[in-house]
Amino acid sequence: MPTPFLLCNRCLRDAKVHAAWTVNDGEAVCIRHAVIDFDIDDDMDEHELYEKIYSDLWESGFRNVY
């Protein structure tokens, strides 16, 4: 995990701690919340997006991401 890192604001509101990997509308968000913000209607398309993001992070050396 790169340091310093941000925490996902939405997860913190739910009493969870997950690293933020991007910013959306000025709010630091984790991968799960970033994908939710895409508002994809098809579950398979959503799954493929998760798979692509996690695969790219894995190849970049980030092995244990949420």
Helices and strands as residue ranges (DSSP letters): H 9-13, E 22-24, E 27-29, H 31-37, H 43-59
